[in-house]
Amino acid sequence: MARIPVIETSGLKIGYTQKGKPQKVVHDSLQLQLFAGELTSLLGLNGAGKSTLLRTICGFQPALDGKIHIKGRLLADYSQSELSRTIGVVLTEKTNAGGITANELVSLGRHPYTGFFGKLNAKDKQIIAESLDAVGMTHKANNYISELSDGERQKIMIAKVLAQQCPVIILDEPTAYLDVTSRIETMSLLHHLAAEQKKAILLSTHDLDLAIQMSDCLWLQKKQQPMMRGTPEDLILSGSLEAFFDKKGIKFDPSTGKLTADKPSVSIAVEGDFNTAYWVGNALIRNGFRPSSEDESNIKIYCYSPDKISLFLPDSNELKTDSIAKLISVIMTQKNRFTKTP
């Protein structure tokens, strides 16, 4: 059975209109779909128009042309009140509402339902409590926002849009100000919420690694080029991600899903214990080598364990090391031999 998108665009043209000046078109002919239960990540370099696209889909700025359908209705047919119960938005800016508690901030998500006076009934309070629980922040409900870490504040902002009970959640760079752990927690939380609560979640991000790991779908936005869309795995295997990041001095490695400095490299086969081999490969990439399969290179590394790693050079005995640091040291001292190896 065909899936029905929650949001769908056709012939969408985005950009700006300035009085007395021609339109500034950022992107056109956009054919996009967002589905319930999926986390979609929008990737693109600065200036590609990611924020413009998000603002247009949210209804914060008008499209230059084309149509946006939300749950089968044109965006233009929604009243502001209806739209606030359909799309929840979390912007890039840090939350500065330090003088209110987490519970009070989340309660603002009920505003589309509480009317002018904002009086919360028992159902509203239950939804607020459930929203805090969904992001794992019940224990911080009575803390002031100023007392929370950046990662905790972001969770509270996500709880606020959950309290809106919107089928669509849109976030503009939700991990921009977060540390590594908080970035992982936030992306994992959003993926979980999309799957468990059947939300259609769209976010923009520069965090390629996490986007590949956590997203059900990627949108690749580049100036003056068609938007590429698909699962991370399909985009990697088709070469679309590699082409998207094609830039002098930068290379996307489809075997690792990482961007690396594009410098001359020698292929080195890496085998053995998976975890050790992965991090050996990481160290090789950093030092200008390319990890590969056994049949691609006659220089080989076998990883028995993190403290037992062997290097095999052509016409040479096994060179044993007890750490990745020592392995790399040996490799660098033998580098001249590598470059001469066919």
C-alpha positions in Angstrom: 0.0 0.0 0.0 1.3 3.4 -1.0 2.4 5.7 1.8 0.6 9.1 2.1 3.0 12.0 2.9 2.1 14.4 5.7 3.8 17.2 3.8 4.3 17.3 0.0 5.6 20.0 -2.3 5.2 20.3 -6.0 7.1 22.8 -8.2 8.1 24.7 -5.1 10.2 27.8 -5.7 11.8 29.4 -2.6 13.6 32.7 -2.1 12.9 36.3 -1.4 11.0 39.2 -2.9 12.4 42.7 -2.3 10.5 45.9 -3.2 11.7 47.2 -6.6 14.1 44.4 -7.2 13.8 41.1 -9.0 13.1 37.9 -7.0 16.0 36.2 -5.4 15.5 32.6 -6.1 17.3 30.2 -3.8 15.9 27.0 -5.2 13.1 25.9 -7.5 11.2 22.9 -8.8 11.3 21.2 -5.4 9.4 18.0 -5.2 9.6 16.9 -1.6 7.7 14.5 0.7 7.7 14.0 4.5 6.3 10.9 6.1 4.9 10.1 9.5 7.3 8.0 11.6 10.4 9.2 9.8 13.3 11.5 10.8 14.5 13.5 7.7 17.8 15.4 7.8 18.4 18.4 5.5 22.1 18.8 4.7 23.8 21.6 2.8 26.6 24.1 3.0 26.1 27.5 4.5 24.1 29.7 2.0 22.5 26.7 0.3 19.1 27.9 1.5 18.3 25.3 4.3 16.7 27.9 6.6 14.8 29.4 3.7 13.3 26.0 2.9 12.3 25.3 6.5 10.7 28.7 6.9 8.8 28.3 3.7 7.5 24.9 4.7 6.5 26.3 8.1 4.6 29.1 6.5 6.9 31.7 8.1 7.6 33.2 4.6 5.7 32.8 1.3 6.8 30.5 -1.5 7.7 32.3 -4.7 5.8 29.6 -6.7 4.5 26.1 -6.4 2.4 24.3 -3.8 2.8 22.9 -0.3 0.2 20.4 0.9 0.0 19.5 4.5 -2.2 16.5 5.2 -3.8 16.9 1.8 -4.6 20.6 2.2 -2.8 23.6 0.8 -0.7 25.4 3.3 -2.4 28.7 2.2 -5.7 27.3 3.3 -4.6 26.9 7.0 -5.4 29.5 9.5 -2.6 30.5 11.9 -4.4 28.7 14.7 -4.7 25.5 12.6 -1.1 25.7 11.6 0.1 26.0 15.2 -1.6 22.7 15.9 -0.1 21.1 12.8 3.5 22.1 12.7 5.8 22.5 15.8 9.0 24.5 15.3 12.3 24.7 17.2 14.6 27.4 15.9 18.4 27.6 16.1 18.7 30.3 18.8 19.5 29.3 22.3 16.7 29.4 24.8 17.0 32.4 27.1 13.8 32.0 29.1 15.9 31.6 32.3 13.3 33.1 34.6 10.7 30.3 34.2 10.7 26.7 35.0 11.0 23.8 32.6 7.3 22.9 33.3 6.2 26.4 32.6 8.1 26.6 29.3 6.6 23.2 28.1 3.1 24.5 29.1 3.5 27.2 26.5 3.1 24.4 23.9 -0.5 24.2 25.0 -1.3 27.8 24.0 -2.9 26.8 20.6 -5.5 24.9 22.7 -6.0 27.0 25.9 -7.3 30.2 24.3 -6.7 33.8 25.3 -6.3 33.3 29.0 -4.1 30.2 28.8 -5.8 28.3 31.6 -4.6 24.8 31.8 -7.1 22.0 32.6 -6.4 18.5 33.8 -5.9 17.2 30.2 -3.4 19.9 29.4 -1.4 19.2 32.5 -1.4 15.5 31.7 -0.1 16.2 28.2 2.6 18.5 29.6 3.7 15.7 32.0 3.7 13.1 29.2 5.8 15.5 27.0 8.4 15.9 29.8 8.5 12.2 30.3 8.9 11.5 26.6 12.2 13.5 26.6 13.4 12.2 29.9 13.1 15.5 31.8 10.4 14.8 34.4 13.0 15.1 37.1 13.9 18.7 36.0 10.3 19.9 35.6 10.6 22.4 38.5 14.1 23.6 37.6 14.6 27.1 36.1 15.7 27.1 32.5 18.8 29.0 33.6 19.8 26.0 35.7 19.8 23.6 32.8 22.6 22.6 30.4 22.3 23.4 26.7 21.4 19.8 26.0 18.7 19.8 28.7 17.3 23.1 27.4 17.0 21.5 23.9 15.1 18.6 25.3 12.7 21.0 27.0 12.2 22.8 23.7 11.4 19.4 22.1 9.0 18.7 24.9 7.3 22.0 24.2 6.5 21.1 20.6 5.4 17.6 21.7 2.9 19.4 24.0 1.5 21.1 20.9 0.6 17.6 19.7 1.6 18.4 16.1 2.0 15.7 13.5 5.0 17.6 12.1 8.0 18.9 13.9 10.6 21.1 12.2 13.9 22.0 13.8 16.6 24.3 12.5 20.0 23.0 13.5 18.9 21.5 16.8 22.4 20.3 17.7 24.3 23.5 16.8 25.3 24.6 20.3 25.6 21.1 21.9 28.5 19.0 23.0 29.2 15.6 21.5 27.2 13.6 24.0 24.2 16.0 23.8 24.2 15.9 20.0 24.0 12.1 20.0 21.2 12.2 22.7 19.2 14.8 20.8 19.4 13.0 17.4 18.6 9.7 19.1 15.7 11.2 20.9 14.2 12.7 17.7 14.6 9.4 15.8 12.8 7.6 18.7 10.0 10.2 18.8 9.5 10.0 15.1 9.2 6.2 15.3 7.2 5.8 18.5 4.8 8.8 18.2 4.6 8.6 14.4 5.7 12.2 13.9 7.1 13.5 10.7 10.3 15.2 11.8 12.5 17.4 9.6 15.7 19.0 10.8 18.6 20.9 9.2 22.1 19.9 10.4 25.8 20.1 9.6 26.5 17.0 11.5 27.0 14.5 8.7 28.0 11.5 10.9 24.9 11.7 13.0 22.6 12.4 10.1 23.8 9.2 8.4 23.4 7.2 11.6 20.0 8.5 12.8 18.1 9.6 9.7 15.5 7.6 7.8 15.9 10.0 4.9 18.4 12.7 3.8 17.7 15.8 1.7 20.8 17.1 0.1 20.5 20.8 -0.8 23.0 22.5 -3.1 22.9 25.8 -4.9 21.6 25.6 -8.5 21.4 21.8 -8.4 18.4 19.4 -8.0 17.6 18.3 -4.5 18.8 14.7 -3.9 16.7 12.6 -1.6 16.9 9.0 -0.2 18.0 6.8 2.6 21.5 7.5 3.8 22.6 4.0 2.6 21.2 4.4 -0.9 22.7 7.8 -1.3 26.1 6.5 -0.2 26.1 3.4 -2.4 24.8 5.3 -5.5 27.6 7.8 -5.2 25.2 10.7 -4.6 26.7 11.7 -1.2 30.2 11.6 -2.7 29.1 13.8 -5.6 27.3 16.2 -3.2 30.5 16.8 -1.2 32.7 16.9 -4.3 35.1 19.8 -3.5 38.8 20.4 -4.1 40.7 19.1 -1.0 37.7 17.3 0.5 36.6 13.7 -0.1 33.6 11.7 1.1 34.7 8.1 1.9 31.8 5.8 1.1 33.4 3.0 3.1 33.4 5.0 6.4 30.7 7.6 5.7 33.2 10.4 6.7 34.6 13.5 5.1 38.4 13.5 4.9 41.1 15.7 3.5 41.7 14.6 0.0 45.4 13.9 0.0 47.4 11.2 -1.8 47.0 7.9 0.0 48.3 4.4 -0.1 45.9 1.5 0.3 46.4 -0.7 3.4 44.3 -3.8 4.0 42.8 -4.0 7.5 41.4 -7.2 9.0 40.6 -9.0 12.2 38.8 -7.8 15.4 36.0 -5.5 14.1 36.3 -2.8 16.8 40.0 -2.6 16.7 40.1 -2.7 12.9 37.6 0.2 12.7 39.8 2.5 14.9 42.9 1.4 13.1 41.2 2.5 9.9 40.3 5.8 11.5 44.0 6.4 12.4 45.1 5.4 8.9 42.7 7.9 7.3 44.0 10.7 9.6 47.5 10.0 8.6 46.9 9.9 4.8 46.3 6.2 4.1 43.2 4.4 2.9 41.9 1.3 4.7 40.8 -1.3 2.2 40.0 -5.0 1.8 42.7 -7.7 1.5 42.5 -8.0 -2.2 43.2 -4.3 -2.8 46.6 -4.0 -1.2 49.7 -6.0 -0.5 50.3 -4.1 2.7 48.3 -5.7 5.4 47.3 -5.1 9.0 45.8 -7.8 11.2 44.1 -6.8 14.4 44.0 -9.6 17.0 43.0 -7.2 19.8 43.6 -3.6 20.8 47.0 -4.6 22.3 48.0 -7.1 19.6 48.2 -5.6 16.1 50.5 -6.9 13.3 51.7 -5.1 10.2 52.8 -7.2 7.2 54.9 -5.5 4.5 55.8 -7.1 1.2 59.0 -9.3 1.5 59.1 -8.6 5.3 58.6 -10.4 8.5 55.5 -9.7 10.7 55.9 -6.5 12.7 54.1 -6.8 16.0 52.8 -3.8 18.0 50.8 -3.5 21.2 48.8 -0.3 20.4 47.5 1.8 17.5 49.9 4.6 18.4 52.9 2.3 18.0 51.4 0.8 14.8 51.1 4.2 13.2 54.6 5.1 14.4 56.0 2.0 12.6 53.9 2.8 9.5 55.2 6.3 9.3 58.9 5.2 9.6 58.2 2.8 6.7 56.3 5.3 4.6 59.0 5.6 1.9 58.6 1.8 1.2 54.9 2.2 0.9 55.0 4.8 -1.8 57.2 2.6 -3.8 54.9 -0.4 -3.4 52.7 -1.0 -6.5 
